[in-house]
Amino acid sequence: MSEALEPATHPFRVHNFRAYWLARITMTLGQYAMMLVIGWQTYDMARTGGMSVQGAAGQLALIGLLQFVPLFLLTPFSGLAADRFDRRKLAQATIVLQLACAAGLCWLTWTGMLSIPWLFGIAVVLGVVRAFNGPALTALSPNLVPKAILPTAIALSSISWQIGMIAGPAIGGYTHAIEPALPYAVATGLFALAIISLSTIGRVPQPDIRGTAKPIAQLVDGLRYVLHNKMVLGSITLDLFAVFLAGATALFPVYARDILQVGEQGLAQLAMAPAIGATLTGIFFSFRPLARNVGPAMLIAVAVFGLATILFGVSTSMPLSLAALFVIGAADMFSVYIRQSLVQLHTPDDKRGRVSSVSHLTISASNEFGDFFSGTMAYLIGPVAAVVVGGAGAIVTVGLWARIFPVLRTTRTFDPPAELVDSPTEAKTAGEKA
């Protein structure tokens, strides 16, 4: 029976979602291949130029900061753009710019003109691009499938991201060992495929908010919704502070080159390990969606994330480090699956772009600014101490958030109860959207 006559029972039975999934996985492959090589080239150039381990780690901190600043400044406006304009076209435009960055890095590397200032400049451009890319794609996905299968779609979308995180670093590390410019050439092709795939998505329903209020008022409205909904605020900020403190990924080049001494191919393996754990967890949830005790499960997952980060920090064995990173990825995916489902199902569709932008801003703060924090801590106290202190900080965050946001301890299902929404109108809307 046709899709129009019989509601889809799985996201992959919906053409628009299949095209979205392919676009997201190819884009993520290109992103993570490019990001791994940018980090490696920055650290390696700094060390080759005579910098100490801690001084070169400081260069990695600057890469994180240069990506975070434009994200921080532009993300509130990018969320509004995702609510006011065609999310498909906005996402396509961001991937076109990423393609241009990859092509430029390919040429600079091939010609031997690449330098740390060039890497810093492109990091700023990527920060601008990702400010608009995240909210557009995140807000688009709930419009592609029926709400009954949205949690499964979120798990599958996360799988595409995690597969990209597995294979992307592998593409970056192994192709760089063959020819330094090759990973950027491959990324250029992957971004082109993502653009083509997004172009096949038909027009999807999207609320028209352009005439409802002035843009600034709409920005404030989206932020107010996040601040007043304790479930949304608690879920988003838990991820912000835990990953911000325990972000070890920025220091992978340090561990690969100077602590574990496994080189660029080992660097690829370090980057792949958490993504493998996350992907297997996402696959499990795509077949067995979590239905009970979702709030307590999220808190436990973040605590495990912190413990595994401490283990990775003190390890000098490659197998043990890979095992710890596998657990980090699995625990992170467990938390991400619950958080994204709660945020999407607790948010009305006409606010999803703006709420997604707030969520994306916190993710960016925990990732890019977290990279700056980790690199700075490594510069001040050394890389091992920085990772261990960060993991302990994530565990402390879990205890604090369990007290500050008791709703995280008591939430049993993804369905938002009316008392979580401040106004009767919003409660009705959120209930309908879930």
C-alpha positions as CSV (number, residue, x, y, z in Angstrom):
1,M,0.0,0.0,0.0
2,S,1.3,3.5,-0.8
3,E,2.8,5.7,1.8
4,A,0.0,8.3,1.3
5,L,-2.7,5.7,2.1
6,E,-0.9,3.9,5.0
7,P,1.1,5.8,7.7
8,A,4.7,4.9,7.7
9,T,5.7,2.6,10.6
10,H,9.5,3.2,10.3
11,P,11.4,6.3,9.3
12,F,13.2,4.6,6.4
13,R,9.8,4.0,4.7
14,V,9.6,7.8,4.3
15,H,11.6,9.0,1.2
16,N,12.2,12.5,2.7
17,F,13.8,10.9,5.8
18,R,15.9,8.6,3.7
19,A,17.3,11.5,1.7
20,Y,17.8,13.5,4.9
21,W,19.6,10.5,6.6
22,L,22.0,10.1,3.5
23,A,22.7,13.9,3.5
24,R,23.5,13.9,7.2
25,I,25.8,10.9,7.1
26,T,27.8,12.1,4.1
27,M,28.0,15.6,5.6
28,T,29.2,14.2,8.9
29,L,31.8,12.0,7.2
30,G,33.2,15.0,5.5
31,Q,33.1,17.2,8.6
32,Y,34.9,14.7,10.9
33,A,37.5,13.8,8.3
34,M,38.3,17.5,7.9
35,M,38.2,18.3,11.6
36,L,40.6,15.5,12.6
37,V,43.1,16.5,10.0
38,I,42.8,20.2,10.9
39,G,43.6,19.3,14.6
40,W,46.5,17.1,13.6
41,Q,48.0,19.6,11.2
42,T,47.8,22.4,13.8
43,Y,49.4,20.4,16.6
44,D,52.0,18.8,14.3
45,M,53.0,22.1,12.8
46,A,53.3,23.6,16.3
47,R,55.5,20.8,17.5
48,T,57.6,20.7,14.4
49,G,58.1,24.4,14.8
50,G,59.7,23.9,18.2
51,M,56.7,24.3,20.6
52,S,56.5,22.2,23.7
53,V,53.7,19.7,24.2
54,Q,51.8,22.1,26.4
55,G,52.4,25.0,24.0
56,A,51.1,23.0,21.1
57,A,48.1,22.0,23.1
58,G,47.4,25.7,23.5
59,Q,47.2,26.0,19.7
60,L,44.4,23.3,19.8
61,A,42.7,25.5,22.4
62,L,42.7,28.4,20.0
63,I,41.2,26.3,17.2
64,G,38.3,25.5,19.6
65,L,37.9,29.1,20.6
66,L,37.9,30.4,17.0
67,Q,35.1,28.0,16.1
68,F,33.1,28.7,19.2
69,V,33.0,32.6,19.1
70,P,31.0,32.8,15.8
71,L,28.8,30.0,17.0
72,F,28.1,31.8,20.2
73,L,27.3,35.1,18.5
74,L,25.2,33.7,15.6
75,T,23.4,30.7,16.9
76,P,20.4,32.7,18.4
77,F,19.9,34.3,15.0
78,S,20.4,31.0,13.1
79,G,17.6,29.4,15.2
80,L,15.3,32.2,14.2
81,A,16.4,31.7,10.5
82,A,15.5,28.0,10.8
83,D,12.0,28.9,11.9
84,R,11.5,31.7,9.4
85,F,13.0,30.3,6.2
86,D,13.1,27.0,4.3
87,R,15.1,24.7,6.4
88,R,16.2,22.5,3.5
89,K,17.7,25.4,1.5
90,L,19.4,26.8,4.6
91,A,21.0,23.5,5.3
92,Q,22.1,23.2,1.7
93,A,23.8,26.6,1.8
94,T,25.8,25.7,4.9
95,I,27.1,22.5,3.2
96,V,28.1,24.5,0.1
97,L,30.3,26.6,2.4
98,Q,31.8,23.6,4.0
99,L,32.6,22.2,0.6
100,A,34.4,25.4,-0.2
101,C,36.4,25.1,3.0
102,A,37.4,21.6,2.2
103,A,38.4,22.4,-1.4
104,G,40.4,25.4,-0.2
105,L,42.3,23.3,2.4
106,C,42.9,20.6,-0.3
107,W,44.5,23.2,-2.5
108,L,46.6,24.8,0.2
109,T,47.9,21.4,1.4
110,W,48.7,20.2,-2.1
111,T,50.6,23.3,-2.9
112,G,52.5,23.4,0.4
113,M,51.0,26.8,1.3
114,L,49.1,25.6,4.3
115,S,50.0,27.4,7.6
116,I,48.6,27.7,11.1
117,P,47.1,31.1,10.3
118,W,45.2,29.6,7.3
119,L,43.9,26.8,9.6
120,F,42.8,29.4,12.2
121,G,41.0,31.4,9.5
122,I,39.1,28.4,8.1
123,A,38.2,27.4,11.7
124,V,36.3,30.7,12.0
125,V,34.5,30.1,8.7
126,L,33.5,26.6,9.9
127,G,32.2,28.1,13.1
128,V,29.9,30.5,11.2
129,V,28.7,27.7,9.0
130,R,28.0,25.3,11.8
131,A,26.0,28.0,13.7
132,F,23.4,27.8,10.9
133,N,23.8,24.1,9.9
134,G,22.9,22.5,13.3
135,P,19.5,24.3,14.0
136,A,18.4,23.9,10.3
137,L,19.0,20.2,10.2
138,T,17.8,19.5,13.7
139,A,14.5,21.4,13.2
140,L,14.0,19.8,9.8
141,S,14.0,16.2,11.0
142,P,10.7,16.2,13.1
143,N,8.9,17.5,10.0
144,L,9.8,14.4,7.9
145,V,8.1,11.6,9.9
146,P,4.9,11.0,11.9
147,K,5.3,11.9,15.6
148,A,4.7,8.3,16.6
149,I,8.0,7.2,15.1
150,L,9.9,10.4,15.9
151,P,12.0,8.8,18.7
152,T,13.1,6.1,16.3
153,A,13.9,8.8,13.7
154,I,16.0,10.6,16.3
155,A,17.9,7.4,17.1
156,L,18.5,6.8,13.4
157,S,19.6,10.4,12.9
158,S,22.0,10.0,15.7
159,I,23.3,6.8,14.2
160,S,24.1,8.6,10.9
161,W,26.0,11.2,13.0
162,Q,27.9,8.5,14.9
163,I,28.7,6.5,11.8
164,G,30.2,9.7,10.4
165,M,32.2,10.1,13.6
166,I,33.5,6.5,13.2
167,A,34.3,6.5,9.5
168,G,35.1,10.2,9.2
169,P,38.2,10.1,11.4
170,A,39.3,6.9,9.7
171,I,39.0,8.6,6.3
172,G,40.9,11.6,7.6
173,G,43.7,9.7,9.4
174,Y,44.4,6.9,6.9
175,T,44.1,9.1,3.7
176,H,46.3,11.7,5.3
177,A,49.0,9.0,5.8
178,I,48.8,8.3,2.0
179,E,48.7,12.0,0.9
180,P,48.1,15.0,3.2
181,A,45.7,16.7,0.7
182,L,43.6,13.5,0.1
183,P,41.3,13.7,3.1
184,Y,40.2,17.2,2.0
185,A,39.5,16.0,-1.5
186,V,37.4,13.2,-0.2
187,A,35.5,15.6,2.1
188,T,34.8,17.8,-0.9
189,G,33.1,14.9,-2.7
190,L,31.1,13.9,0.4
191,F,29.8,17.4,0.8
192,A,28.7,17.4,-2.8
193,L,26.8,14.2,-2.3
194,A,25.1,15.7,0.8
195,I,24.0,18.7,-1.2
196,I,22.5,16.5,-4.0
197,S,20.7,14.3,-1.4
198,L,19.1,17.3,0.3
199,S,17.9,18.6,-3.0
200,T,15.7,15.5,-3.5
201,I,13.6,16.2,-0.3
202,G,10.2,17.4,-1.3
203,R,8.6,20.4,0.4
204,V,7.8,19.7,4.0
205,P,5.3,21.5,6.3
206,Q,6.8,24.3,8.4
207,P,5.0,26.8,10.6
208,D,4.9,30.3,9.1
209,I,5.9,32.7,12.0
210,R,7.0,35.6,9.9
211,G,3.9,37.7,10.6
212,T,3.4,36.6,14.2
213,A,5.8,39.0,15.9
214,K,8.9,41.0,15.3
215,P,12.1,39.0,15.0
216,I,13.6,40.1,18.3
217,A,10.4,39.2,20.1
218,Q,10.5,35.8,18.4
219,L,14.1,35.3,19.6
220,V,13.1,36.2,23.2
221,D,10.0,34.0,23.0
222,G,12.2,30.9,22.0
223,L,14.6,31.6,24.8
224,R,11.8,32.2,27.3
225,Y,10.3,28.8,26.4
226,V,13.6,27.1,27.2
227,L,14.1,28.9,30.5
228,H,10.5,28.2,31.7
229,N,10.5,24.5,30.7
230,K,12.5,22.8,33.4
231,M,12.8,19.5,31.5
232,V,14.2,21.2,28.4
233,L,16.5,23.5,30.4
234,G,17.8,20.8,32.7
235,S,18.4,18.3,29.8
236,I,20.3,20.9,27.6
237,T,22.4,22.3,30.4
238,L,23.4,18.9,31.8
239,D,25.0,18.1,28.5
240,L,26.6,21.6,28.4
241,F,28.5,21.3,31.6
242,A,29.3,17.6,31.6
243,V,30.8,17.5,28.1
244,F,32.4,21.0,28.5
245,L,34.3,19.7,31.5
246,A,35.0,16.2,30.3
247,G,35.8,16.9,26.6
248,A,39.0,14.9,25.9
249,T,38.6,14.8,22.2
250,A,40.5,18.0,21.6
251,L,43.6,16.4,23.2
252,F,43.6,13.3,21.0
253,P,46.5,14.7,18.9
254,V,48.5,15.1,22.1
255,Y,47.8,11.5,23.3
256,A,48.4,10.1,19.8
257,R,51.7,11.9,19.2
258,D,53.3,12.2,22.6
259,I,51.6,10.1,25.3
260,L,50.5,6.8,23.5
261,Q,52.9,7.5,20.6
262,V,50.7,5.9,18.0
263,G,50.9,8.5,15.2
264,E,48.2,9.7,12.9
265,Q,46.8,6.3,12.3
266,G,46.5,5.8,16.0
267,L,44.8,9.2,16.2
268,A,42.2,7.9,13.8
269,Q,41.6,4.9,16.0
270,L,41.2,7.1,19.1
271,A,38.7,9.2,17.3
272,M,36.8,6.1,16.0
273,A,36.5,4.3,19.4
274,P,33.9,6.6,21.1
275,A,31.9,6.7,17.8
276,I,31.8,2.9,17.6
277,G,30.4,2.7,21.1
278,A,27.9,5.4,20.3
279,T,26.8,3.8,17.0
280,L,26.2,0.4,18.6
281,T,24.1,2.1,21.3
282,G,22.1,4.0,18.7
283,I,21.5,0.9,16.7
284,F,20.1,-0.8,19.8
285,F,17.7,2.1,20.5
286,S,16.5,2.1,16.9
287,F,15.2,-1.5,17.5
288,R,14.5,-1.2,21.2
289,P,13.4,2.4,22.0
290,L,13.7,3.3,25.7
291,A,10.3,3.7,27.3
292,R,10.8,3.8,31.1
293,N,12.9,5.7,33.6
294,V,14.3,8.0,31.0
295,G,15.4,10.8,33.4
296,P,17.3,8.6,35.8
297,A,18.9,6.7,32.9
298,M,20.2,10.0,31.5
299,L,21.8,11.0,34.8
300,I,23.5,7.6,35.2
301,A,24.8,7.7,31.6
302,V,26.5,11.0,32.1
303,A,28.1,9.8,35.4
304,V,29.5,6.7,33.5
305,F,30.7,9.2,30.8
306,G,32.7,11.0,33.5
307,L,34.2,7.8,35.0
308,A,35.3,6.5,31.6
309,T,36.9,9.9,30.9
310,I,39.0,9.6,34.0
311,L,40.1,6.1,33.0
312,F,41.2,7.4,29.5
313,G,43.1,10.3,31.1
314,V,45.3,8.0,33.2
315,S,45.8,5.3,30.7
316,T,49.1,4.7,28.9
317,S,48.0,1.6,27.1
318,M,46.4,1.9,23.7
319,P,43.9,-1.1,24.2
320,L,42.8,0.3,27.6
321,S,42.4,3.8,26.1
322,L,40.3,2.5,23.2
323,A,38.1,0.6,25.7
324,A,37.6,3.7,27.8
325,L,36.7,5.7,24.7
326,F,34.3,3.0,23.6
327,V,32.4,3.4,26.9
328,I,32.6,7.2,26.7
329,G,30.8,7.0,23.3
330,A,28.2,4.5,24.4
331,A,27.4,6.5,27.5
332,D,27.3,9.8,25.5
333,M,24.9,8.2,22.9
334,F,22.7,6.9,25.7
335,S,22.4,10.5,27.1
336,V,22.0,12.1,23.7
337,Y,19.2,9.8,22.7
338,I,17.2,10.6,25.8
339,R,18.0,14.4,25.7
340,Q,17.1,14.9,22.1
341,S,13.9,12.9,22.4
342,L,12.8,14.9,25.5
343,V,13.7,18.3,23.9
344,Q,12.0,17.5,20.6
345,L,8.8,16.1,22.2
346,H,8.6,18.9,24.8
347,T,8.8,21.6,22.2
348,P,6.0,23.0,19.9
349,D,6.9,22.8,16.2
350,D,6.7,26.6,15.7
351,K,9.5,26.9,18.3
352,R,11.7,24.0,17.3
353,G,14.2,26.0,15.3
354,R,14.8,28.5,18.1
355,V,14.9,25.8,20.8
356,S,17.2,23.7,18.6
357,S,19.4,26.8,18.3
358,V,19.7,27.1,22.1
359,S,20.4,23.3,22.3
360,H,23.0,23.7,19.5
361,L,24.6,26.6,21.2
362,T,25.0,24.5,24.4
363,I,26.4,21.6,22.3
364,S,28.8,24.1,20.7
365,A,29.8,25.5,24.1
366,S,30.4,22.0,25.4
367,N,32.3,20.9,22.2
368,E,34.1,23.9,20.6
369,F,34.5,26.0,23.7
370,G,35.1,22.8,25.7
371,D,38.0,22.2,23.3
372,F,39.3,25.6,24.2
373,F,38.9,24.8,27.9
374,S,40.6,21.4,27.6
375,G,43.5,22.9,25.6
376,T,43.9,25.7,28.1
377,M,43.8,23.3,31.0
378,A,46.4,21.1,29.3
379,Y,48.6,24.2,28.8
380,L,48.3,25.1,32.5
381,I,48.4,21.7,34.3
382,G,49.3,19.2,31.6
383,P,47.1,17.0,29.4
384,V,46.6,14.0,31.7
385,A,45.6,16.2,34.7
386,A,43.2,18.2,32.4
387,V,41.4,15.1,31.3
388,V,41.1,13.6,34.8
389,V,39.9,16.8,36.4
390,G,37.3,17.2,33.6
391,G,35.9,13.7,34.1
392,A,35.6,14.3,37.8
393,G,33.8,17.6,37.1
394,A,31.2,15.7,34.9
395,I,30.4,13.4,37.8
396,V,30.0,16.4,40.2
397,T,27.7,18.0,37.6
398,V,25.4,15.0,37.6
399,G,24.9,15.2,41.4
400,L,24.3,19.0,41.2
401,W,21.8,18.7,38.4
402,A,19.9,15.9,40.1
403,R,19.2,18.4,42.9
404,I,18.7,21.6,40.9
405,F,16.4,19.9,38.4
406,P,14.5,17.2,40.3
407,V,12.3,16.6,37.2
408,L,15.3,14.8,35.7
409,R,15.1,12.3,38.5
410,T,11.4,11.8,38.3
411,T,10.7,11.6,34.6
412,R,9.7,8.1,33.6
413,T,8.6,8.5,29.9
414,F,9.2,10.8,27.0
415,D,5.6,12.1,27.2
416,P,5.6,15.7,28.6
417,P,3.1,16.1,31.5
418,A,1.1,19.3,31.5
419,E,2.7,20.7,34.7
420,L,6.1,20.9,32.9
421,V,4.8,23.7,30.7
422,D,4.1,27.1,32.3
423,S,1.0,28.4,30.4
424,P,-2.2,26.4,29.6
425,T,-1.8,27.2,25.9
426,E,1.8,26.0,25.7
427,A,0.8,22.9,27.7
428,K,-1.9,22.1,25.1
429,T,0.5,22.7,22.2
430,A,3.3,20.6,23.7
431,G,0.8,17.8,24.4
432,E,-0.4,17.8,20.9
433,K,3.1,17.9,19.5
434,A,4.2,14.9,21.5
